[in-house]
Amino acid sequence: MNYAKVSPKVINPLYKSYEEIHAAELDQALILLVETRVSQINGCAYCCHLHAEAIRKDHGIEQVKLDKLPAWFNSNIYSPKEKLALEWCEALTSNPKQSVLDNIKERLDTVFTEKEIVDLTAAISLMNALNRMAVSLGSRDE
């Protein structure tokens, strides 16, 4: 189903938000890294490929970093900032107890600005929504 064509007034603002997130000041490689991880968790093959390709092509991230992404927590290849962003990504995607979110949020406050936290959270939340649209209604992964 081409859900953007079926309901453009609802879906097009999601795509516009995606464009705005990618125009934000937050490190774009970091955004793509968390978007790739969200897509892996949600099983969105189209988005996994799209984000991995962009992160390699546009940001020069080595393939080994993408290969280790599903087990980021057991790898030293990620910076502390990337690990914290990935931890936030996994928490928001799995919807844990508030106490878990509060603990991670406290640590985010020491590394990221408020705007970066908002932008990162929006990127993760939006990618979850877009993944769920693609997985449930049909991705463009033909």
N, C-alpha and C positions, 0 to 999 in steps of 0.2 A: 504494500500500500504506500502510495506517495502522500504521506500524512501532511507534508507542507503544502501540497496542492489541495488536499481535501479541506484543510482548516488553516489557511494562511494567516488569518488574524490572530490565531492563537500561537501558531508555531513560529512565524517570522520574528516576533519579538524575542523568542528564545535564541534564534540565530543572531539577532542584533546584539543581544547580551553577550553571546559568545565572542563576537567581534570586538565589543567594548572591553571585555576581559583581556583579550589579546592585544589591546592597545594600551593597557594599564602599565603602570611603572614597575610592577612586580616582574622579576626575572622570568622571561618567557620560557626559557629552558626548564625552569622549575615548574611552571604551570603545565607545560607539556608532559613533564615527568609524572606529575600527580594525575593528569588526565589519562595518561596511559595506564597507570595503576588502577584507577577507578574502572576503566574499561576492561582490564583484565579481571578484576573482581566480579564485574557484572556480566562477563562473558560476551562482550560486544566485539566480535571479530573485525567488523568494519572499522570501528573506532581504534582498536588496538593497532591495526595496520596504519591508519591515517596519522595517528599521533607519533607512532614510532618512526615513520618515514619523515615527518616534519622535524622531529627532534634530531635525527641523524643529518638530514639535508641542511636545515636552516640553522642549527646550533652546534653542529660538529660533535655531538655526543657519540662516543664510541659504542659499537655494538655490544661489547662486554657489559656495559652499564645497563643496557636494555635486557640483556640475557639474564642478569642477576636481579632484575626488578621484582619478580615474584617472591624472592627471598631477601629483599633489601635489608631486613632486620638482622640478617646473619652475614652481612657483607661489610667490609671496610672501604668499599669503593665510593660510598656516598658520604658527603659531608654531613656534619652534625645538623646543619640547617635543612638539608635535603631529607635527612632521616626524620626530623621533627615534622616537616611538611607531609611526608609519607605516613607518619603515624596519625596525624590529623586526618589525612585522606582516608585511611582505613577506618578510623573511628567514625567519621561522618557517614561513610558508606555502610558500615555495619550497625549503626544506630545503637551504641552502648548506653549504659547508665549515665546519668548526668554527672556523677562523681568522676567518671573516667574522662568525660569531656572537660570538666573543670580542671582536672589535673593537667591535661595536655594544654589547655588554654592558658594556664598560668605560665607554662614554659614558653608558649608562643609569644606571650607578652614580653619576654626577655630577649627575643631574637628578631621579631618582626615589629614593624610599626602597626598602629591600629588600622590604617588604610590597607597595608599589606595583608593583615589578617582577614579583613573584610573581603578583599579581592581573592585571596586564596580560598576562603570559605565559599565564595560565590562560584569560583571556578569548579571546585569539587562538587558543589550542590547541583550546578547546571549540568555538569558532565553526567552525574547520576541520572538526572531527568532525561537528557538526550540519549543516554545508553538504554534507558528503560523504554523510550519511544522506539528506538531502532530494534531492540531485541523483541519487544512484544508485537509491534506492528510491521516489522520487516525492515531490515537494514538494506543498505545499498551494496551489500557484499554478495555479489552474484557469482 
